[in-house]
Amino acid sequence: MTETAPQIPAPTPPPEHVQDRAAAKESEQGPLRRAVAHRIRTVQHDYRNDGPQAAQVLARLRRGIGRQATETPDLWGLVGMEQFYAAQPQGQHLDEADALRAERAAHVAVTLWALHQQSNRAKRMHVADGASLGTAVRRLMSGADSDEQIRKRLLRAGTATTFDVLAQRLRELVVLLRTAEIPLDYGLLAEQLDQWQRPGGPGRVRQAWGRSFHAAYRAPAGTDPQQSGTPGQPENDASTNETKDET
């Protein structure tokens, strides 16, 4: 008798309602968030699969850190602005201020991701619908004495008074997140960086970071959250203006 090898069933695609929810969620996101996420996702996939040019692309992106978007023609085509402009309604053109905000936000977000992903092919450092900045920073905190310094770094980012200073302080946080292999949603970060540049934007973004920082808190086992310095207490509020100095 001849034995018949068992057949392995083909992968089952997600149910239609799951696909519909994912598509609907993406459609709710703004064009800048979608464009940056799409661009990073493409390069990230190639890099993690040893794509022949991906490492060079990441190196070029990292060289753009700390430089103005308008001063880096070497990065044209690398930060996702094509997808952003293609998503604009037909016949509608962004004014100069809107275009510049988006370009600066995309430039900072994508170059910071390249720093975050550097030398790490095992894990994705951009995760769509993943951690916001406040959540990611909270995950850095382990109950050690260094937690207060980490919290102050988030405060410093939240209280930056210029976009260039904000980008520098975000870079400091990204270096910590890279060491701990804690990912971010860089599409969301780009969207928040765009919002930061609008009237009243710094306060709204700071509030969002503070809220996500608080929401990610988990009290250590065996402790009373009311007595353990929870982030709900005013002195630990990442949305307060604790630090005003600029570097």
Residue frames relative to the residue before (quaternion, step in Angstrom):
aa qw qx qy qz dx dy dz
M 1.0000 0.0000 0.0000 0.0000 0.00 0.00 0.00
T 0.3081 -0.7565 0.5525 0.1658 3.53 -0.94 0.93
E 0.3407 -0.7466 0.5363 0.1973 3.52 -0.78 1.04
T 0.3027 -0.7435 0.5719 0.1688 3.53 -1.02 0.83
A 0.4300 -0.7086 0.4948 0.2611 3.56 -0.72 1.07
P 0.5007 -0.6553 0.4643 0.3228 3.57 -0.91 0.83
Q 0.3644 -0.7290 0.5409 0.2076 3.51 -0.99 0.83
I 0.3374 -0.7293 0.5627 0.1940 3.53 -0.97 0.93
P 0.4087 -0.7305 0.4821 0.2589 3.57 -0.61 1.05
A 0.5479 -0.6055 0.4673 0.3388 3.54 -1.15 0.65
P 0.6056 -0.5610 0.4019 0.3962 3.60 -1.08 0.62
T 0.3701 -0.7238 0.5422 0.2126 3.51 -1.02 0.87
P 0.3953 -0.7185 0.5076 0.2644 3.61 -0.67 1.00
P 0.6203 -0.5355 0.3934 0.4168 3.59 -1.12 0.49
P 0.5923 -0.5609 0.4269 0.3904 3.59 -1.08 0.60
E 0.6395 -0.5614 0.3614 0.3811 3.54 -1.13 0.67
H 0.6576 0.5190 -0.3373 0.4295 3.58 0.96 -0.77
V 0.6130 0.5287 -0.3500 0.4714 3.60 1.16 -0.56
Q 0.6509 0.5039 -0.3129 0.4738 3.56 0.98 -0.85
D 0.6422 0.5340 -0.3219 0.4459 3.55 0.99 -0.85
R 0.6511 0.5138 -0.3210 0.4572 3.59 0.97 -0.83
A 0.6535 0.5147 -0.3147 0.4572 3.57 0.97 -0.87
A 0.6623 0.4987 -0.3059 0.4681 3.57 0.96 -0.88
A 0.6538 0.5144 -0.3158 0.4563 3.55 0.99 -0.84
K 0.6466 0.5233 -0.3260 0.4493 3.57 0.98 -0.83
E 0.6617 0.5000 -0.3101 0.4647 3.57 0.96 -0.86
S 0.6522 0.5265 -0.3228 0.4396 3.57 1.00 -0.80
E 0.6231 0.5443 -0.3379 0.4486 3.59 1.19 -0.46
Q 0.6068 0.5632 -0.3547 0.4346 3.57 1.21 -0.39
G 0.5587 -0.6258 0.4345 0.3278 3.54 -1.14 0.63
P 0.6601 -0.5417 0.3414 0.3928 3.61 -1.17 0.45
L 0.6317 0.5232 -0.3523 0.4508 3.62 1.01 -0.64
R 0.6483 0.5143 -0.3200 0.4614 3.57 0.91 -0.87
R 0.6713 0.4938 -0.3011 0.4634 3.58 0.89 -0.89
A 0.6704 0.5151 -0.3065 0.4373 3.57 0.92 -0.90
V 0.6760 0.4796 -0.2957 0.4749 3.59 0.89 -0.92
A 0.6516 0.5125 -0.3198 0.4588 3.59 0.92 -0.85
H 0.6522 0.5148 -0.3165 0.4577 3.58 0.97 -0.85
R 0.6712 0.5018 -0.3045 0.4527 3.57 0.89 -0.91
I 0.6772 0.4786 -0.3017 0.4705 3.57 0.85 -0.91
R 0.6327 0.5482 -0.3377 0.4302 3.57 0.92 -0.88
T 0.6528 0.5213 -0.3138 0.4513 3.59 0.98 -0.82
V 0.7033 0.4477 -0.2702 0.4815 3.57 0.81 -1.00
Q 0.6276 0.5530 -0.3282 0.4388 3.57 1.00 -0.83
H 0.6438 0.5139 -0.3182 0.4693 3.58 0.97 -0.86
D 0.6742 0.4895 -0.3030 0.4626 3.60 0.87 -0.91
Y 0.6592 0.5169 -0.3153 0.4459 3.58 0.94 -0.86
R 0.7012 0.4670 -0.2751 0.4632 3.57 0.88 -0.91
N 0.7136 0.3827 -0.2457 0.5328 3.58 1.26 -0.32
D 0.5344 -0.6786 0.3716 0.3404 3.56 1.22 0.64
G 0.1248 0.7991 -0.5694 0.1473 3.55 0.90 0.90
P 0.5743 -0.6633 0.3522 0.3258 3.60 -0.84 0.92
Q 0.7799 0.3280 -0.1801 0.5017 3.61 1.02 -0.65
A 0.4682 0.7224 -0.4283 0.2748 3.58 1.23 -0.28
A 0.6459 0.5201 -0.3338 0.4482 3.60 0.93 -0.83
Q 0.6410 0.5147 -0.3264 0.4666 3.60 1.04 -0.74
V 0.6281 0.5318 -0.3350 0.4587 3.56 1.02 -0.79
L 0.6599 0.5007 -0.3161 0.4626 3.59 0.89 -0.87
A 0.6419 0.5183 -0.3293 0.4592 3.58 0.98 -0.80
R 0.6463 0.5072 -0.3201 0.4717 3.60 0.97 -0.79
L 0.6500 0.5124 -0.3192 0.4616 3.57 0.96 -0.82
R 0.6551 0.5131 -0.3260 0.4487 3.59 0.91 -0.81
R 0.6262 0.5375 -0.3470 0.4456 3.58 1.07 -0.62
G 0.6288 0.5426 -0.3311 0.4479 3.58 1.24 -0.29
I 0.4819 0.6709 -0.4419 0.3499 3.59 1.23 -0.17
G 0.8119 0.2400 -0.1967 0.4945 3.53 -0.92 0.95
R 0.6520 0.4670 -0.3181 0.5056 3.58 1.29 0.02
Q 0.5665 -0.5987 0.4448 0.3505 3.55 -1.22 0.45
A 0.5780 -0.5937 0.4318 0.3565 3.57 -1.10 0.71
T 0.6808 0.4980 -0.2887 0.4531 3.57 1.05 -0.75
E 0.6901 0.4706 -0.2688 0.4796 3.59 1.28 -0.23
T 0.6839 0.4816 -0.2686 0.4776 3.59 1.25 0.12
P 0.0284 -0.8270 0.5616 0.0000 3.62 0.46 1.12
D 0.5349 0.6268 -0.4033 0.3980 3.59 1.22 -0.37
L 0.7083 0.4457 -0.2556 0.4841 3.59 1.21 -0.49
W 0.3565 0.7238 -0.5159 0.2880 3.59 1.20 0.19
G 0.8014 0.2524 -0.2067 0.5014 3.55 -0.83 0.97
L 0.6821 0.5098 -0.2810 0.4426 3.60 1.26 -0.08
V 0.7346 0.4396 -0.2450 0.4551 3.63 1.14 -0.31
G 0.6391 -0.6058 0.3110 0.3576 3.60 1.22 0.25
M 0.4136 0.7404 -0.4648 0.2544 3.58 1.18 0.13
E 0.5460 0.6056 -0.4111 0.4075 3.60 1.14 -0.46
Q 0.6751 0.4826 -0.2930 0.4748 3.57 0.90 -0.93
F 0.6222 0.5506 -0.3417 0.4393 3.56 1.04 -0.74
Y 0.7078 0.4436 -0.2713 0.4781 3.58 0.81 -0.95
A 0.6244 0.5423 -0.3443 0.4443 3.59 1.06 -0.68
A 0.6658 0.5170 -0.2976 0.4481 3.59 1.16 -0.58
Q 0.5122 0.6408 -0.4347 0.3716 3.59 1.21 -0.14
P 0.5945 -0.5754 0.4109 0.3829 3.60 -1.05 0.67
Q 0.5758 -0.6182 0.4110 0.3425 3.55 -0.99 0.86
G 0.8090 0.2445 -0.2041 0.4941 3.53 -0.92 0.97
Q 0.6483 0.4973 -0.3221 0.4781 3.58 1.27 -0.10
H 0.1132 -0.7977 0.5911 0.0394 3.56 -0.84 0.96
L 0.4525 -0.6749 0.5135 0.2757 3.54 -1.00 0.87
D 0.4321 -0.6548 0.5324 0.3180 3.53 -1.09 0.60
E 0.7339 -0.4593 0.2795 0.4151 3.55 -1.29 0.35
A 0.6624 0.5183 -0.3166 0.4387 3.59 0.92 -0.88
D 0.6675 0.4945 -0.3034 0.4668 3.60 0.91 -0.89
A 0.6578 0.5142 -0.3113 0.4538 3.56 0.95 -0.88
L 0.6678 0.5031 -0.3059 0.4554 3.58 0.92 -0.89
R 0.6211 0.5354 -0.3465 0.4556 3.61 0.98 -0.78
A 0.6857 0.4880 -0.2880 0.4570 3.56 0.85 -0.96
E 0.6600 0.5125 -0.3130 0.4514 3.57 0.92 -0.87
R 0.6617 0.4949 -0.3096 0.4706 3.59 0.94 -0.83
A 0.6583 0.5123 -0.3120 0.4548 3.58 0.95 -0.85
A 0.6677 0.4917 -0.3048 0.4685 3.59 0.90 -0.90
H 0.6339 0.5459 -0.3289 0.4382 3.57 0.95 -0.88
V 0.6921 0.4640 -0.2868 0.4727 3.60 0.80 -0.97
A 0.6751 0.5087 -0.3138 0.4325 3.61 0.83 -0.93
V 0.7190 0.4511 -0.2711 0.4540 3.60 0.77 -0.97
T 0.6627 0.4847 -0.3281 0.4671 3.60 0.95 -0.72
L 0.6316 0.5070 -0.3417 0.4768 3.60 1.04 -0.63
W 0.6082 0.5298 -0.3663 0.4639 3.59 1.02 -0.66
A 0.6365 0.5339 -0.3390 0.4414 3.61 0.93 -0.84
L 0.6297 0.5068 -0.3222 0.4927 3.58 1.08 -0.70
H 0.6561 0.5291 -0.2955 0.4497 3.56 0.97 -0.92
Q 0.7294 0.4438 -0.2294 0.4673 3.59 0.94 -0.92
Q 0.4176 0.7615 -0.4372 0.2336 3.58 1.23 -0.41
S 0.8697 0.0321 -0.0690 0.4877 3.56 -0.93 1.07
N 0.6354 0.4917 -0.3474 0.4835 3.60 1.16 0.38
R 0.0167 -0.8116 0.5831 -0.0316 3.56 -0.27 1.28
A 0.5725 0.6265 -0.3695 0.3784 3.58 1.26 -0.20
K 0.8136 0.1730 -0.0543 0.5525 3.59 1.01 -0.78
R 0.4566 -0.6518 0.5344 0.2848 3.53 -1.26 0.55
M 0.2255 -0.7841 0.5636 0.1291 3.57 -0.79 0.97
H 0.6591 0.3212 -0.3125 0.6040 3.54 1.34 0.09
V 0.0133 0.7745 -0.6312 0.0400 3.55 -0.86 1.02
A 0.3809 -0.7262 0.5239 0.2305 3.57 -0.58 1.14
D 0.8174 0.1033 -0.1421 0.5486 3.56 -0.96 0.94
G 0.4381 0.6977 -0.4523 0.3415 3.55 1.15 0.65
A 0.8218 -0.2607 0.1848 0.4717 3.53 -1.21 -0.59
S 0.3632 -0.6629 0.6057 0.2484 3.51 -1.17 0.70
L 0.7201 -0.4443 0.2903 0.4470 3.57 -1.25 0.18
G 0.6659 0.5125 -0.3167 0.4400 3.60 0.86 -0.89
T 0.6504 0.5103 -0.3121 0.4682 3.58 0.97 -0.84
A 0.6714 0.5055 -0.3045 0.4483 3.57 0.87 -0.94
V 0.6533 0.4992 -0.3210 0.4699 3.59 0.94 -0.81
R 0.6193 0.5328 -0.3490 0.4590 3.60 0.97 -0.74
R 0.6555 0.5195 -0.3122 0.4505 3.60 1.02 -0.75
L 0.5735 0.5720 -0.3802 0.4465 3.58 1.24 -0.29
M 0.6754 0.5303 -0.2832 0.4271 3.55 1.12 -0.66
S 0.1134 -0.8411 0.5288 -0.0055 3.54 -0.66 1.18
G 0.6323 -0.5218 0.3482 0.4546 3.59 1.23 0.11
A 0.5235 0.6339 -0.4141 0.3908 3.57 1.27 0.09
D 0.6952 -0.4707 0.3420 0.4221 3.55 -1.34 0.19
S 0.6282 0.5670 -0.3333 0.4156 3.58 1.16 -0.58
D 0.4600 0.7098 -0.4412 0.2998 3.61 1.22 -0.26
E 0.6505 0.5318 -0.3346 0.4267 3.58 0.94 -0.81
Q 0.6426 0.5113 -0.3273 0.4674 3.58 1.04 -0.71
I 0.6218 0.5270 -0.3354 0.4725 3.58 1.07 -0.71
R 0.6476 0.5202 -0.3134 0.4602 3.57 0.94 -0.91
K 0.6663 0.5064 -0.3069 0.4532 3.57 0.96 -0.83
R 0.5987 0.5482 -0.3707 0.4512 3.58 1.11 -0.54
L 0.6342 0.5045 -0.3285 0.4851 3.58 1.06 -0.72
L 0.6299 0.5331 -0.3253 0.4617 3.56 1.01 -0.81
R 0.6509 0.5203 -0.3150 0.4543 3.56 0.97 -0.85
A 0.6356 0.5012 -0.3285 0.4867 3.57 1.03 -0.72
G 0.6823 0.5120 -0.2889 0.4345 3.55 0.92 -0.91
T 0.7547 0.3709 -0.2065 0.5002 3.58 1.11 -0.57
A 0.3203 0.7395 -0.5244 0.2749 3.60 1.19 0.36
T 0.2908 -0.7951 0.5140 0.1379 3.57 -0.95 0.86
T 0.7381 0.2406 -0.2119 0.5936 3.59 1.27 0.00
F 0.6165 -0.5715 0.3943 0.3712 3.55 -1.19 0.56
D 0.6416 0.5292 -0.3324 0.4447 3.59 0.99 -0.77
V 0.6464 0.4972 -0.3161 0.4848 3.59 1.00 -0.79
L 0.6181 0.5398 -0.3392 0.4598 3.58 1.00 -0.78
A 0.6606 0.5093 -0.3148 0.4529 3.59 0.87 -0.91
Q 0.6465 0.5205 -0.3181 0.4582 3.59 0.99 -0.83
R 0.6951 0.4702 -0.2813 0.4654 3.58 0.91 -0.88
L 0.6013 0.5273 -0.3566 0.4829 3.57 1.14 -0.53
R 0.6032 0.5560 -0.3530 0.4499 3.57 1.05 -0.71
E 0.6405 0.5234 -0.3288 0.4558 3.60 0.94 -0.83
L 0.6652 0.4893 -0.3032 0.4756 3.59 0.99 -0.80
V 0.6400 0.5363 -0.3299 0.4404 3.58 0.97 -0.83
V 0.6056 0.5457 -0.3610 0.4529 3.60 1.02 -0.69
L 0.6563 0.4912 -0.3105 0.4813 3.60 0.98 -0.79
L 0.6615 0.5017 -0.3096 0.4635 3.58 0.93 -0.84
R 0.6162 0.5421 -0.3463 0.4544 3.60 1.05 -0.70
T 0.6518 0.5187 -0.3180 0.4527 3.58 0.92 -0.89
A 0.7405 0.3967 -0.2140 0.4985 3.58 0.98 -0.86
E 0.3535 -0.7595 0.4686 0.2802 3.61 1.32 -0.10
I 0.3636 0.6959 -0.5168 0.3411 3.54 0.90 1.02
P 0.3007 -0.8010 0.4895 0.1682 3.63 -0.50 1.12
L 0.2589 -0.7271 0.6140 0.1651 3.51 -1.43 0.21
D 0.4012 -0.6175 0.5953 0.3215 3.52 -1.35 0.20
Y 0.1930 -0.8347 0.5076 0.0915 3.57 -0.11 1.28
G 0.5443 0.5723 -0.4112 0.4551 3.58 1.21 -0.27
L 0.6499 0.4988 -0.2999 0.4888 3.55 1.00 -0.86
L 0.6376 0.5251 -0.3372 0.4517 3.59 0.94 -0.83
A 0.6395 0.5199 -0.3314 0.4592 3.60 0.94 -0.82
E 0.6450 0.5215 -0.3139 0.4621 3.56 0.96 -0.86
Q 0.6781 0.4805 -0.2901 0.4745 3.58 0.97 -0.84
L 0.6294 0.5224 -0.3391 0.4648 3.58 1.08 -0.65
D 0.6099 0.5217 -0.3438 0.4875 3.56 1.11 -0.63
Q 0.6665 0.4993 -0.2986 0.4662 3.57 0.91 -0.92
W 0.6001 0.5915 -0.3565 0.4037 3.59 1.00 -0.82
Q 0.7005 0.4937 -0.2648 0.4421 3.58 1.02 -0.79
R 0.5997 0.5672 -0.3538 0.4398 3.60 1.28 -0.15
P 0.6536 -0.4995 0.3669 0.4344 3.61 -1.16 0.34
G 0.8204 0.1626 -0.1609 0.5240 3.56 -0.77 1.07
G 0.4572 0.7360 -0.4130 0.2803 3.57 1.28 -0.12
P 0.6322 0.5464 -0.3674 0.4085 3.65 0.83 -0.80
G 0.6643 0.5036 -0.3105 0.4569 3.58 0.95 -0.82
R 0.6682 0.4953 -0.3121 0.4591 3.59 0.94 -0.82
V 0.6600 0.4923 -0.3116 0.4743 3.58 0.96 -0.82
R 0.6306 0.5286 -0.3309 0.4621 3.58 0.97 -0.84
Q 0.6493 0.5152 -0.3139 0.4631 3.58 0.99 -0.83
A 0.6508 0.5142 -0.3165 0.4603 3.59 0.98 -0.81
W 0.6558 0.4941 -0.3156 0.4756 3.59 0.97 -0.80
G 0.6548 0.5107 -0.3156 0.4592 3.57 0.94 -0.82
R 0.6586 0.5144 -0.3160 0.4492 3.57 0.93 -0.87
S 0.6875 0.4620 -0.2973 0.4749 3.60 0.88 -0.87
F 0.5822 0.5632 -0.3621 0.4611 3.59 1.14 -0.59
H 0.6846 0.4787 -0.2768 0.4749 3.58 0.91 -0.92
A 0.6812 0.5189 -0.2970 0.4225 3.56 0.88 -0.96
A 0.6776 0.4989 -0.2924 0.4544 3.59 1.14 -0.59
Y 0.4644 0.7031 -0.4388 0.3121 3.59 1.26 -0.10
R 0.0197 -0.7598 0.6498 0.0054 3.54 -1.10 0.83
A 0.3819 -0.7353 0.5107 0.2294 3.57 -0.63 1.12
P 0.5302 -0.6211 0.4623 0.3456 3.61 -0.96 0.77
A 0.6038 -0.5790 0.4053 0.3687 3.55 -1.10 0.71
G 0.8174 0.2602 -0.2040 0.4718 3.54 -1.01 0.86
T 0.6383 0.5026 -0.3459 0.4693 3.59 1.24 0.18
D 0.4448 -0.6555 0.5380 0.2881 3.50 -1.28 0.41
P 0.4204 -0.7310 0.4666 0.2669 3.63 -0.45 1.13
Q 0.6430 0.5355 -0.3357 0.4326 3.61 1.07 -0.60
Q 0.7583 0.3524 -0.1912 0.5140 3.58 1.21 -0.40
S 0.6332 0.5871 -0.3141 0.3946 3.59 1.24 0.06
G 0.5822 -0.5995 0.3857 0.3911 3.58 1.14 0.45
T 0.1224 0.8273 -0.5396 0.0967 3.58 0.87 0.86
P 0.5898 -0.6060 0.3964 0.3574 3.55 -1.15 0.54
G 0.5306 0.6271 -0.4207 0.3851 3.58 1.20 -0.04
Q 0.5721 0.5864 -0.3838 0.4261 3.56 1.25 -0.28
P 0.6105 -0.6133 0.3481 0.3605 3.61 -0.90 0.85
E 0.6733 0.5171 -0.3336 0.4099 3.58 0.90 -0.79
N 0.7085 0.4144 -0.2623 0.5073 3.60 1.21 -0.31
D 0.4174 0.7367 -0.4502 0.2836 3.57 1.26 0.18
A 0.3368 -0.7749 0.5025 0.1832 3.56 -0.55 1.18
S 0.6404 0.5173 -0.3429 0.4525 3.58 1.22 -0.05
T 0.5332 0.6206 -0.4183 0.3945 3.59 1.25 0.10
N 0.4795 -0.6632 0.4949 0.2920 3.55 -1.22 0.44
E 0.0435 0.8441 -0.5315 0.0552 3.57 0.53 1.18
T 0.7982 0.2325 -0.0972 0.5471 3.55 0.96 -0.90
K 0.1058 -0.8310 0.5453 0.0310 3.56 -0.73 0.98
D 0.5483 0.6400 -0.4132 0.3451 3.58 1.17 -0.35
E 0.2657 -0.7497 0.5875 0.1488 3.57 -1.12 0.67
T 0.2039 -0.7559 0.6068 0.1373 3.50 -1.21 0.58
